[in-house]
Amino acid sequence: MNRLKDVFGTSGPVPESTVTTSDGEVYETQIGSATSKTEKNLYEFQVDHDEVDDSENSLMGTQQKGTEMKQGLKSRHIQIIALAGAIGTGLFVGSGSALASCGPAGLFVGYLVLSLLVWMVMNQIAEMVTFIPVPGQTTVYALTQRYTGNPSLAFTAGLNLYYAQALIAPSEVTAAAFVIQYWTPINSGAWITIFWVTMVALEFCAVQYFGEVEFWIGLIKIFTITGLIILGIVIFFGGAPASHGVLGFHYWKHPGAFTEHLVKGNTGKFLACWTSIIKSAFAFILSPELITACASEAKNPRVNLPKATSRFIYRMIFFYVFGSLTIGVIVGSNDPRLMSAISAGASSAAASPFVIGIQNAGIKVLNHIVNAAILTSAYSCGNSQFFSATRTLHSMAVRGEVPRIFGRTNRYGVPVYSVINTALISLVSYLNVSNSSAVVFTWLTNISTVSGFFSWVFIGIAYLRYRKAIDYHNLNDRVTFRPKFGIAGAYLTIFFFTLISFTNGYAVFFKFNASDFVAAYITIPIILVLYVGHMLWYRNFTLFAPPEQIDCITGLKEVEQQEAEYEAPVAKNWLMKVYFWLC
């Protein structure tokens, strides 16, 4: 009870009109009897847990000495990262495989469905993070821990996410190295070394340098995709050098809109769409988690994150939906160059449907420019996921779920040991230097995609518990960002991504292959082992804490004060108005 004595200056009972949360904040009654119930339950919860050492920080935990993060990202950093941060080789290169397997309509449907569902996931995590955007406390692990009250579920969600992020980073680094082979036959190991060293060096710098690099590379991505979509329109109307009249939707008719996948008829067309969703997922994976991880280290996160989230749907439509439509217009699903590149297992621009479409249109030089853009995109995506992985590990370390050394930060707010650990994991990218070990690397990256699906399931679960706790404590009037379809969207995403996690390897049952089966389904037993092992070790047999025990107050007052002190910049001319609207 010492903390309660310190707060009230007395050894007597806490006044009925106040409640002390895990950081010693006194919450005053604002809404009558309903709030009194909230206060009473939170007070009893605090008393039950006041024997916990202050360094543990109970539920949410405030930033401890030596583990502090810095809010160094600017508004323009967050907005560009939200628009283009996680766009990598999935859209530029991986879409070619989906096109060949599923046809242009199947590819389009897959990207359309995923865009809608990932937008819902983004809304869910953004609302939770915007409510109390404290640096180091906005990861999926921290949100699951806080709002479900189940440390075993949070531990599983955290390690699952860290694994996925830490493996996507070397995947993109390897892709960047292979992209360079479009120009030179120099061994990819040399380029992997260069990219790895520069990426790790950047992660050791203050967060604003990461934001600056992502800002400029993000602009390159945006201009590249915009240019490719415009190019698609030109080719559509027959404006390319090799065009013979209006191309239109020629490839939707010949060879056809859908490829009958695995079986004939409408069932085969449905399987083509389902396969497209699975194959296209790598282009979307872990994008919402990256944006919120960055937003918590930005200035005025309660202003910038809702702004970025509101624009997320436009990114989905413009980049992914229009991008996939463009691919289906300029390249046929049976294009010889595309099929040859896929058969050879090419990971460079040779397998990019955009580059192949440009070559078919007879446009010179542009394929090299697009290849350069693909190179920067791959590097940027790997760098972003590396950054996000270190923040996930740091978040778990400050609560003692993993060794606390990973929570230590330097004077710039960089979790140095988390960076070192993630850098060591990224060395698996060298597996691709050898053809034999490349198979192992493919396993790892495939598994990380499925881990991303489960991460979105955990976000949906945390969001439903968050809404229940907010309703119970009558705090809806203090929620500043509430997108549409929150609860309904959470149920939908939980169901859909659970379903796709269990069916992502369905094709292996048509022609069984042990290697593909392991890659598709090994994530499920890993998650079960993590959860059950943690549950038994700590004897944690409660699935969800009751809403009266969920601390929705700690840190809220400070965040609201920061928001109240924020002064929006005043535009003095129309150029500044455009800039402030964009950034």
VEXMINU-196474 format. One record per residue (C-alpha): x, y, z; residue in one letter. Coordinates in nm, 2 decimals, always signed. Each point is the difference from the previous one (the first is absolute). Layout:
<nodes>
      X      Y      Z rest
      X      Y      Z    A
...
</nodes>
This chain:
<nodes>
      X      Y      Z rest
  +0.00  +0.00  +0.00    M
  +0.30  +0.23  +0.00    N
  -0.08  +0.15  -0.33    R
  -0.35  +0.09  +0.11    L
  +0.13  +0.16  +0.31    K
  +0.24  +0.21  -0.21    D
  -0.27  +0.12  -0.23    V
  -0.24  +0.10  +0.27    F
  +0.24  +0.10  +0.27    G
  -0.18  -0.22  +0.25    T
  -0.02  -0.36  +0.11    S
  -0.38  +0.02  +0.00    G
  -0.23  -0.14  -0.27    P
  -0.01  +0.16  -0.35    V
  -0.28  +0.25  -0.04    P
  -0.31  -0.14  -0.17    E
  +0.02  +0.25  -0.28    S
  +0.35  -0.10  -0.11    T
  +0.18  -0.31  -0.14    V
  +0.37  -0.06  -0.02    T
  +0.13  -0.17  -0.31    T
  +0.32  -0.19  -0.06    S
  +0.21  +0.32  -0.04    D
  -0.14  +0.17  +0.31    G
  -0.23  +0.23  -0.19    E
  -0.31  +0.11  +0.19    V
  -0.31  -0.02  -0.22    Y
  -0.29  +0.22  +0.12    E
  -0.37  -0.07  -0.03    T
  -0.15  +0.15  -0.31    Q
  -0.31  -0.19  -0.08    I
  -0.18  -0.09  +0.31    G
  -0.09  -0.34  +0.12    S
  +0.12  -0.19  -0.31    A
  +0.35  +0.15  +0.05    T
  -0.02  -0.09  +0.37    S
  -0.03  -0.36  -0.09    K
  +0.30  +0.04  -0.23    T
  +0.20  +0.17  +0.27    E
  -0.08  -0.27  +0.26    K
  +0.10  -0.28  -0.23    N
  +0.32  +0.16  -0.11    L
  +0.08  +0.09  +0.36    Y
  -0.05  -0.37  +0.11    E
  +0.21  -0.11  -0.29    F
  +0.28  +0.23  +0.10    Q
  -0.01  -0.13  +0.36    V
  +0.01  -0.35  -0.12    D
  +0.31  +0.08  -0.20    H
  +0.18  +0.25  +0.22    D
  +0.26  -0.25  +0.11    E
  +0.14  -0.01  -0.35    V
  +0.34  +0.19  -0.02    D
  -0.03  +0.35  -0.15    D
  +0.25  -0.11  -0.27    S
  -0.25  -0.24  -0.14    E
  -0.25  +0.28  -0.06    N
  -0.29  -0.24  +0.05    S
  -0.23  +0.02  -0.30    L
  +0.11  +0.25  -0.25    M
  +0.32  +0.12  +0.13    G
  +0.15  +0.34  -0.04    T
  +0.34  +0.06  -0.16    Q
  +0.27  -0.11  +0.24    Q
  +0.34  +0.16  +0.04    K
  +0.23  -0.13  -0.26    G
  -0.28  -0.13  -0.22    T
  -0.15  +0.33  -0.12    E
  -0.09  +0.05  -0.37    M
  +0.00  +0.34  -0.17    K
  -0.27  +0.16  -0.20    Q
  +0.22  +0.11  -0.29    G
  -0.21  -0.07  -0.31    L
  -0.17  +0.30  -0.17    K
  -0.35  +0.01  -0.14    S
  +0.12  -0.02  -0.36    R
  +0.20  -0.32  +0.09    H
  -0.31  -0.17  +0.14    I
  -0.22  +0.10  -0.30    Q
  +0.24  -0.13  -0.26    I
  +0.07  -0.32  +0.20    I
  -0.37  -0.05  +0.03    A
  -0.04  +0.04  -0.38    L
  +0.31  -0.20  -0.12    A
  +0.20  -0.14  +0.30    G
  -0.07  -0.37  -0.04    A
  -0.02  -0.01  -0.38    I
  +0.28  -0.23  -0.12    G
  +0.05  -0.28  -0.24    T
  -0.34  -0.16  +0.07    G
  -0.18  +0.25  -0.23    L
  +0.28  +0.06  -0.25    F
  +0.13  -0.36  -0.04    V
  -0.22  -0.25  +0.19    G
  -0.31  +0.10  -0.18    S
  +0.13  -0.17  -0.31    G
  -0.03  -0.34  +0.15    S
  -0.35  +0.07  +0.11    A
  -0.09  +0.12  -0.35    L
  +0.13  -0.32  -0.16    A
  -0.18  -0.22  +0.25    S
  -0.33  +0.19  +0.02    C
  -0.05  +0.22  -0.30    G
  -0.06  +0.38  -0.01    P
  -0.34  -0.02  +0.15    A
  +0.11  -0.23  +0.28    G
  +0.29  +0.23  +0.08    L
  -0.23  +0.30  +0.01    F
  -0.25  -0.17  +0.22    V
  +0.27  -0.12  +0.24    G
  +0.15  +0.35  +0.04    Y
  -0.35  +0.16  +0.04    L
  -0.10  -0.24  +0.28    V
  +0.33  +0.03  +0.18    L
  -0.01  +0.38  -0.03    S
  -0.34  +0.01  +0.17    L
  +0.10  -0.23  +0.28    L
  +0.34  +0.15  +0.07    V
  -0.17  +0.34  +0.01    W
  -0.22  -0.13  +0.28    M
  +0.30  -0.13  +0.19    V
  +0.17  +0.34  -0.04    M
  -0.31  +0.17  +0.15    N
  -0.01  -0.24  +0.30    Q
  +0.37  +0.04  +0.10    I
  +0.00  +0.37  -0.08    A
  -0.30  +0.07  +0.24    E
  +0.17  -0.19  +0.28    M
  +0.34  +0.17  -0.05    V
  -0.16  +0.35  -0.04    T
  -0.17  -0.04  +0.33    F
  +0.33  -0.01  +0.19    I
  +0.29  +0.03  -0.24    P
  +0.30  -0.05  +0.23    V
  +0.33  -0.08  -0.16    P
  +0.09  -0.37  +0.05    G
  -0.36  -0.08  +0.10    Q
  -0.17  -0.02  -0.34    T
  +0.11  -0.34  -0.13    T
  -0.24  -0.29  -0.04    V
  +0.16  -0.16  +0.30    Y
  -0.06  +0.31  +0.22    A
  -0.36  +0.05  -0.12    L
  -0.08  -0.37  +0.05    T
  +0.15  +0.00  +0.35    Q
  -0.19  +0.31  +0.10    R
  -0.34  -0.06  -0.13    Y
  -0.04  -0.38  +0.03    T
  +0.18  -0.03  +0.33    G
  +0.14  -0.34  -0.12    N
  +0.38  +0.00  +0.01    P
  +0.02  -0.33  -0.17    S
  -0.20  +0.13  -0.30    L
  +0.21  +0.31  +0.00    A
  +0.32  -0.20  +0.01    F
  -0.11  -0.21  -0.29    T
  -0.11  +0.30  -0.20    A
  +0.33  +0.18  +0.07    G
  +0.24  -0.28  -0.10    L
  -0.22  -0.09  -0.30    N
  +0.02  +0.36  -0.13    L
  +0.37  +0.04  +0.08    Y
  +0.08  -0.32  -0.19    Y
  -0.20  +0.12  -0.31    A
  +0.16  +0.35  +0.00    Q
  +0.35  -0.13  +0.06    A
  -0.03  -0.24  -0.30    L
  -0.16  +0.24  -0.24    I
  +0.29  +0.23  +0.03    A
  +0.26  -0.24  -0.14    P
  -0.25  -0.12  -0.25    S
  -0.02  +0.35  -0.15    E
  +0.38  +0.05  +0.03    V
  +0.05  -0.32  -0.20    T
  -0.25  +0.12  -0.26    A
  +0.18  +0.33  -0.03    A
  +0.33  -0.19  -0.07    A
  -0.17  -0.21  -0.27    F
  -0.15  +0.31  -0.16    V
  +0.35  +0.13  -0.06    I
  +0.08  -0.32  -0.19    Q
  -0.23  +0.13  -0.27    Y
  +0.30  +0.22  -0.09    W
  +0.30  -0.19  +0.12    T
  +0.09  -0.36  +0.07    P
  +0.21  +0.08  +0.31    I
  -0.08  -0.25  +0.28    N
  -0.30  +0.10  +0.20    S
  +0.19  -0.05  +0.33    G
  +0.20  +0.32  -0.06    A
  -0.32  +0.21  -0.04    W
  -0.16  -0.17  +0.30    I
  +0.30  +0.11  +0.21    T
  -0.03  +0.36  -0.12    I
  -0.37  +0.02  +0.07    F
  +0.03  -0.17  +0.33    W
  +0.27  +0.22  +0.13    V
  -0.17  +0.33  -0.11    T
  -0.33  -0.12  +0.14    M
  +0.14  -0.09  +0.34    V
  +0.20  +0.32  +0.01    A
  -0.32  +0.20  -0.06    L
  -0.18  -0.18  +0.28    E
  +0.26  +0.11  +0.25    F
  -0.06  +0.36  -0.09    C
  -0.27  +0.22  +0.16    A
  -0.35  -0.07  -0.12    V
  -0.02  +0.32  -0.20    Q
  +0.27  -0.12  -0.24    Y
  -0.21  -0.32  -0.06    F
  -0.30  +0.22  -0.07    G
  +0.19  +0.22  -0.24    E
  +0.13  -0.30  -0.21    V
  -0.35  -0.15  -0.01    E
  -0.15  +0.33  -0.09    F
  +0.21  +0.05  -0.32    W
  -0.01  -0.37  -0.10    I
  -0.37  +0.01  +0.06    G
  -0.04  +0.29  -0.24    L
  +0.19  -0.21  -0.26    I
  -0.25  -0.28  +0.05    K
  -0.30  +0.23  -0.03    I
  +0.13  +0.16  -0.32    F
  +0.10  -0.34  -0.15    T
  -0.34  -0.16  +0.06    I
  -0.18  +0.31  -0.11    T
  +0.21  +0.01  -0.32    G
  -0.06  -0.37  -0.06    L
  -0.38  +0.04  +0.03    I
  +0.01  +0.29  -0.24    I
  +0.21  -0.21  -0.23    L
  -0.26  -0.27  +0.02    G
  -0.26  +0.24  -0.11    I
  +0.21  +0.10  -0.30    V
  +0.06  -0.36  -0.10    I
  -0.37  -0.07  +0.05    F
  -0.09  +0.26  -0.26    F
  +0.27  -0.12  -0.24    G
  +0.25  +0.28  +0.06    G
  +0.31  -0.22  +0.03    A
  +0.26  -0.03  -0.28    P
  -0.08  -0.37  -0.06    A
  -0.38  +0.05  +0.02    S
  -0.22  -0.10  -0.29    H
  -0.32  +0.18  +0.09    G
  -0.18  +0.02  +0.34    V
  +0.11  -0.29  +0.22    L
  -0.28  +0.04  +0.25    G
  -0.08  -0.31  +0.21    F
  +0.15  -0.23  -0.27    H
  +0.17  -0.22  +0.25    Y
  -0.32  -0.04  +0.20    W
  -0.14  -0.17  -0.31    K
  +0.31  -0.18  -0.13    H
  +0.11  -0.21  +0.18    P
  -0.29  +0.10  +0.24    G
  -0.10  +0.18  +0.31    A
  +0.05  -0.30  +0.23    F
  +0.24  -0.29  -0.01    T
  -0.16  -0.32  +0.11    E
  +0.22  -0.10  +0.29    H
  +0.05  -0.36  +0.09    L
  -0.35  -0.11  -0.12    V
  -0.23  +0.09  -0.29    K
  -0.31  +0.21  -0.01    G
  -0.13  +0.26  +0.25    N
  +0.17  -0.18  +0.29    T
  +0.33  +0.05  -0.17    G
  -0.08  +0.37  -0.04    K
  -0.09  +0.03  +0.37    F
  +0.33  -0.17  +0.09    L
  +0.18  +0.25  -0.22    A
  -0.15  +0.29  +0.20    C
  +0.08  -0.17  +0.33    W
  +0.36  -0.07  -0.11    T
  +0.03  +0.36  -0.11    S
  -0.08  +0.11  +0.35    I
  +0.26  -0.23  +0.14    I
  +0.27  +0.09  -0.25    K
  -0.07  +0.37  +0.02    S
  +0.01  +0.01  +0.37    A
  +0.38  +0.06  +0.01    F
  -0.06  +0.34  -0.15    A
  -0.22  +0.10  +0.29    F
  +0.15  -0.19  +0.30    I
  +0.07  +0.20  +0.32    L
  -0.07  +0.34  -0.16    S
  -0.24  +0.12  +0.28    P
  +0.24  -0.11  +0.27    E
  +0.28  +0.21  -0.16    L
  -0.21  +0.31  -0.02    I
  -0.10  -0.01  +0.36    T
  +0.35  -0.08  +0.12    A
  +0.12  +0.31  -0.18    C
  -0.29  +0.22  +0.12    A
  +0.08  -0.05  +0.37    S
  +0.35  +0.14  -0.06    E
  -0.14  +0.30  -0.19    A
  -0.08  +0.34  +0.13    K
  -0.37  +0.05  +0.08    N
  -0.11  -0.36  -0.07    P
  -0.36  +0.07  +0.08    R
  -0.01  +0.24  -0.29    V
  +0.22  -0.18  -0.25    N
  -0.11  -0.36  +0.04    L
  -0.37  +0.07  -0.07    P
  +0.10  +0.21  -0.30    K
  +0.22  -0.28  -0.14    A
  -0.27  -0.27  +0.07    T
  -0.27  +0.20  -0.17    S
  +0.21  +0.00  -0.31    R
  +0.09  -0.37  +0.02    F
  -0.30  -0.11  -0.20    I
  +0.10  +0.23  -0.29    Y
  +0.34  -0.16  +0.01    R
  -0.16  -0.34  -0.02    M
  -0.22  +0.10  -0.30    I
  +0.26  +0.20  -0.19    F
  +0.31  -0.20  +0.04    F
  -0.13  -0.36  +0.04    Y
  -0.33  -0.01  -0.18    V
  +0.09  +0.23  -0.29    F
  +0.35  -0.16  -0.01    G
  -0.14  -0.35  -0.03    S
  -0.25  +0.12  -0.27    L
  +0.29  +0.16  -0.19    T
  +0.19  -0.33  +0.01    I
  -0.29  -0.19  -0.15    G
  -0.03  +0.25  -0.28    V
  +0.37  +0.01  -0.11    I
  +0.10  -0.37  +0.04    V
  -0.18  -0.32  -0.08    G
  +0.00  -0.28  +0.26    S
  +0.16  -0.23  -0.26    N
  +0.27  +0.24  -0.11    D
  +0.31  -0.19  -0.11    P
  +0.24  +0.23  +0.18    R
  -0.20  -0.02  +0.32    L
  -0.03  -0.38  -0.01    M
  +0.37  -0.03  -0.07    S
  +0.09  +0.22  +0.29    A
  -0.22  -0.18  +0.24    I
  +0.13  -0.34  -0.12    S
  +0.35  +0.12  +0.06    A
  -0.09  +0.12  +0.35    G
  +0.10  +0.36  -0.09    A
  -0.03  +0.25  +0.28    S
  +0.13  +0.30  -0.20    S
  -0.18  +0.24  -0.23    A
  +0.00  -0.28  -0.26    A
  -0.30  -0.14  +0.19    A
  -0.17  +0.34  +0.05    S
  -0.32  +0.02  -0.21    P
  +0.05  +0.38  -0.02    F
  +0.34  -0.04  -0.16    V
  -0.12  -0.27  -0.23    I
  -0.30  +0.21  -0.10    G
  +0.24  +0.29  -0.08    I
  +0.22  -0.23  -0.21    Q
  -0.30  -0.13  -0.19    N
  -0.11  +0.35  -0.07    A
  +0.33  +0.08  -0.16    G
  +0.10  +0.27  +0.24    I
  +0.37  +0.03  +0.04    K
  +0.20  +0.09  +0.31    V
  -0.31  +0.03  +0.22    L
  +0.04  -0.36  +0.11    N
  +0.34  +0.10  +0.16    H
  -0.16  +0.29  +0.18    I
  -0.27  -0.22  +0.14    V
  +0.25  -0.25  +0.10    N
  +0.19  +0.27  +0.20    A
  -0.33  +0.09  +0.17    A
  -0.06  -0.37  +0.09    I
  +0.35  +0.00  +0.15    L
  -0.07  +0.29  +0.23    T
  -0.34  -0.14  +0.09    S
  +0.15  -0.33  +0.10    A
  +0.26  +0.17  +0.22    Y
  -0.25  +0.23  +0.15    S
  -0.25  -0.27  +0.09    C
  +0.28  -0.21  +0.16    G
  +0.12  +0.30  +0.19    N
  -0.36  +0.08  +0.12    S
  -0.07  -0.35  +0.13    Q
  +0.34  -0.01  +0.17    F
  -0.09  +0.32  +0.18    F
  -0.34  -0.14  +0.10    S
  +0.15  -0.33  +0.12    A
  +0.24  +0.18  +0.24    T
  -0.29  +0.19  +0.15    R
  -0.20  -0.32  +0.06    T
  +0.30  -0.16  +0.17    L
  +0.06  +0.31  +0.21    H
  -0.37  +0.01  +0.11    S
  +0.02  -0.36  +0.12    M
  +0.33  +0.06  +0.18    A
  -0.11  +0.29  +0.21    V
  -0.27  -0.23  +0.15    R
  +0.24  -0.29  +0.06    G
  -0.15  -0.24  -0.26    E
  +0.34  -0.02  -0.17    V
  +0.34  +0.08  +0.16    P
  -0.01  +0.36  +0.11    R
  +0.32  +0.09  -0.17    I
  -0.20  +0.03  -0.32    F
  -0.19  +0.29  +0.15    G
  +0.31  +0.21  +0.06    R
  +0.02  +0.31  -0.21    T
  +0.28  +0.25  -0.07    N
  -0.02  +0.38  +0.03    R
  -0.17  +0.02  -0.34    Y
  -0.28  -0.24  +0.12    G
  +0.12  -0.29  -0.22    V
  -0.04  -0.35  +0.15    P
  +0.36  -0.09  -0.08    V
  -0.01  -0.37  +0.11    Y
  -0.33  -0.05  -0.18    S
  +0.17  +0.13  -0.31    V
  +0.29  -0.23  +0.04    I
  -0.22  -0.30  +0.05    N
  -0.21  +0.08  -0.30    T
  +0.31  +0.06  -0.21    A
  +0.13  -0.34  +0.09    L
  -0.32  -0.16  -0.11    I
  +0.01  +0.19  -0.32    S
  +0.32  -0.18  -0.09    L
  -0.22  -0.29  -0.12    V
  -0.02  +0.19  -0.32    S
  +0.34  -0.16  -0.09    Y
  -0.18  -0.33  -0.04    L
  -0.11  +0.12  -0.34    N
  +0.36  +0.01  -0.12    V
  -0.01  -0.38  -0.02    S
  -0.27  -0.17  -0.21    N
  -0.04  -0.28  +0.25    S
  -0.05  +0.22  +0.30    S
  -0.23  +0.23  -0.19    A
  -0.28  -0.26  +0.06    V
  +0.04  +0.05  +0.37    V
  -0.03  +0.38  -0.04    F
  -0.31  -0.04  -0.21    T
  -0.15  -0.20  +0.29    W
  +0.08  +0.27  +0.25    L
  -0.15  +0.28  -0.21    T
  -0.32  -0.20  -0.08    N
  -0.04  -0.06  +0.37    I
  +0.04  +0.37  +0.07    S
  -0.30  +0.07  -0.22    T
  -0.22  -0.24  +0.19    V
  +0.12  +0.16  +0.32    S
  -0.12  +0.33  -0.14    G
  -0.35  -0.14  -0.04    F
  +0.00  -0.11  +0.37    F
  +0.12  +0.34  +0.10    S
  -0.31  +0.15  -0.15    W
  -0.21  -0.25  +0.19    V
  +0.16  +0.11  +0.32    F
  -0.07  +0.36  -0.08    I
  -0.36  -0.07  -0.05    G
  -0.02  -0.19  +0.33    I
  +0.17  +0.29  +0.18    A
  -0.23  +0.25  -0.16    Y
  -0.32  -0.18  +0.11    L
  +0.13  -0.01  +0.36    R
  +0.11  +0.37  -0.02    Y
  -0.36  +0.10  -0.11    R
  -0.15  -0.20  +0.28    K
  +0.23  +0.16  +0.26    A
  -0.06  +0.35  -0.14    I
  -0.38  -0.05  +0.02    D
  +0.02  -0.14  +0.35    Y
  +0.21  +0.30  +0.13    H
  -0.22  +0.25  -0.19    N
  +0.30  +0.15  -0.19    L
  -0.15  +0.02  -0.34    N
  -0.02  +0.38  +0.02    D
  +0.38  +0.00  +0.04    R
  +0.06  -0.21  -0.31    V
  +0.11  +0.25  -0.26    T
  +0.02  -0.23  -0.30    F
  -0.28  -0.25  -0.07    R
  +0.00  -0.13  -0.36    P
  -0.30  -0.17  -0.15    K
  -0.07  -0.38  +0.01    F
  +0.22  -0.05  +0.31    G
  -0.17  -0.29  +0.18    I
  -0.15  -0.15  -0.31    A
  +0.33  +0.03  -0.18    G
  +0.19  -0.17  +0.29    A
  -0.23  -0.30  -0.01    Y
  +0.04  -0.02  -0.38    L
  +0.38  +0.03  +0.00    T
  +0.03  -0.26  +0.28    I
  -0.21  -0.25  -0.19    F
  +0.15  +0.07  -0.34    F
  +0.37  +0.00  +0.10    F
  -0.05  -0.31  +0.22    T
  -0.16  -0.17  -0.30    L
  +0.28  +0.10  -0.24    I
  +0.26  -0.11  +0.25    S
  -0.14  -0.35  +0.01    F
  -0.06  -0.02  -0.38    T
  +0.31  +0.18  -0.13    N
  +0.16  -0.33  -0.09    G
  -0.31  -0.17  -0.15    Y
  +0.17  -0.05  -0.33    A
  +0.24  -0.25  +0.16    V
  -0.28  -0.25  +0.04    F
  -0.06  -0.02  -0.37    F
  +0.36  -0.11  -0.05    K
  +0.16  -0.06  +0.33    F
  +0.35  +0.14  +0.07    N
  +0.14  -0.03  +0.35    A
  +0.21  +0.32  -0.04    S
  -0.29  +0.21  -0.10    D
  -0.22  -0.14  +0.27    F
  +0.25  +0.09  +0.27    V
  +0.04  +0.35  -0.14    A
  -0.37  +0.05  -0.01    A
  -0.10  -0.14  +0.35    Y
  +0.30  +0.01  +0.23    I
  -0.11  +0.34  +0.14    T
  -0.31  -0.15  +0.16    I
  +0.18  -0.25  +0.23    P
  +0.26  +0.27  +0.08    I
  -0.27  +0.23  +0.12    I
  -0.16  -0.27  +0.20    L
  +0.33  -0.10  +0.16    V
  +0.07  +0.37  +0.09    L
  -0.34  +0.05  +0.16    Y
  -0.04  -0.33  +0.18    V
  +0.36  +0.01  +0.12    G
  -0.03  +0.35  +0.14    H
  -0.34  -0.08  +0.15    M
  +0.13  -0.31  +0.18    L
  +0.33  +0.16  +0.11    W
  -0.18  +0.30  +0.16    Y
  -0.32  -0.19  +0.09    R
  -0.20  +0.25  -0.18    N
  -0.34  -0.17  -0.07    F
  -0.21  +0.31  -0.06    T
  -0.08  +0.07  -0.36    L
  -0.11  +0.37  +0.05    F
  +0.01  +0.22  +0.30    A
  -0.34  +0.15  +0.08    P
  -0.05  +0.36  -0.12    P
  +0.00  +0.14  +0.35    E
  +0.37  -0.11  +0.03    Q
  +0.11  +0.16  -0.33    I
  +0.20  +0.32  +0.06    D
  -0.12  +0.25  -0.25    C
  +0.12  +0.31  +0.19    I
  +0.38  -0.02  +0.04    T
  +0.17  +0.25  -0.23    G
  -0.33  +0.14  -0.12    L
  +0.02  +0.33  +0.19    K
  +0.35  +0.07  -0.14    E
  -0.11  -0.08  -0.35    V
  -0.30  +0.23  +0.02    E
  +0.21  +0.28  +0.14    Q
  +0.25  -0.04  -0.28    Q
  -0.29  +0.01  -0.25    E
  -0.14  +0.31  +0.16    A
  +0.33  +0.18  -0.02    E
  +0.04  -0.08  -0.37    Y
  -0.03  +0.30  -0.23    E
  -0.08  -0.08  -0.36    A
  +0.23  +0.19  -0.25    P
  -0.16  +0.28  -0.18    V
  +0.03  +0.00  -0.38    A
  +0.10  +0.34  -0.14    K
  -0.06  -0.08  -0.37    N
  -0.15  -0.26  -0.22    W
  +0.33  -0.20  -0.03    L
  +0.02  -0.03  +0.38    M
  -0.37  -0.11  +0.00    K
  +0.08  -0.28  -0.25    V
  +0.31  -0.10  +0.20    Y
  -0.19  -0.01  +0.33    F
  -0.28  -0.20  -0.16    W
  +0.26  -0.26  -0.13    L
  +0.21  -0.01  +0.31    C
</nodes>
